[in-house]
């Protein structure tokens, strides 16, 4: 076909360069690719070196670059070549290059026979418009050093068969790695930045790699991704939504000391190795619903919001699962892991969501409100003790006023002792005898108030005992 002849011509051209000059590398150095009036400014700064410089005819060079589908009309270039004795073209380097037009690399561009040991490197290069690396097979090492992608960059359906490095690379617009396969190491070093959304959905990671030196300033999507070796997201901050739903982790995964300021979604993910979520801080309630954990998980010191933030409550209306279900799943995970603190947090969150669901049911709403405000759902020891103190003081004042109204000789001290007797649910006989002593009997309104104090005090003491159990239970 015409395309086959065209590509054959380009490859034959490269072979002629190699045979004529014995080159091992082709550099595109200090070039401005595309129609731009700044071209002259850039080309005048090309550094001189001992390497041979070849001035390629505009038309011939356009054919060469069209292998990469680059529009280079009305532009002349210098190719810097390094003489070597190798019989095969080894690498193509783009260094100090500015692409002012959209760039579309053909799917077979970097797929060569193994004997060529093809390497591809971009260094100090700016892509001013969209870049299309889709459906490419990178057969050897690929390096991106000090690169600026100013518009959308798409690596969808591509395969990296050897090591891949992104160093000090800035993606200032959307980055897409959808259904991409990384067969060897993938390294993000010297703070690679994803300023907009990045999509690793359905991507295959076959080797160990780390995102620890990467910044995500927008949403990140790893949904349906497969991680075949251990993965490290430790000390990572997700500023917006991080989606790991239906992902598969075959080996150890580390999310320790991470901070999530938006949605953190692991819905339906499969964790086949150990999973570490220790010291995870979440602004939104994370979603672990329908997750499968085949080995031990570490979830100590996880921080979750109770109640959930208003933004998440608003977003919940668009989700099929409720926030209450997320709290319940966290409670079960905490129980299985023996983390009592997280279990209590999740239980409190579950009660908060139940409270919101029962706003129209007054019979259930009132006891739930009381339970929340006088014990924080059984978590607080201080709140019920505070209310016991308030109950004793108020009861003392009321009893003293009633003594005055009933013309009893008892004073404020007797009223305090009477209140103290009825704050205890146990000394029923002693309190009745003391009442006869100070009030001359047990009937009337005073008796009703005393029984009311005892009932309230019994409830508060139960909540104190519940808080002690929850706080000091051996894990």
QUIQUI-V507323 format. One record per helix or strand. SS is the DSSP state (H for helix, E for strand). FROM is the first residue (numbers start at 1). LEN is the number of residues. If there is no record, write none. Layout:
[[SS,FROM,LEN] [SS,FROM,LEN]]
This chain:
[[H,2,20] [E,23,7] [E,32,2] [H,39,5] [E,52,4] [H,58,11] [E,78,6] [E,91,5] [E,98,2] [E,103,2] [H,114,3] [E,119,5] [E,126,2] [E,131,2] [E,137,2] [E,142,4] [E,148,2] [E,153,2] [E,159,2] [E,164,4] [E,170,2] [E,175,2] [E,181,2] [E,186,4] [E,192,3] [E,198,2] [E,204,2] [E,209,2] [E,214,3] [E,220,2] [E,226,2] [E,231,2] [E,237,2] [E,242,2] [E,248,2] [E,253,2] [E,259,2] [E,264,2] [E,270,2] [E,275,2] [E,281,2] [E,287,1] [E,292,2] [E,297,2] [E,303,1] [H,310,7] [H,323,15] [H,340,18] [H,362,14] [H,382,24] [H,412,12] [H,428,12] [H,444,29]]
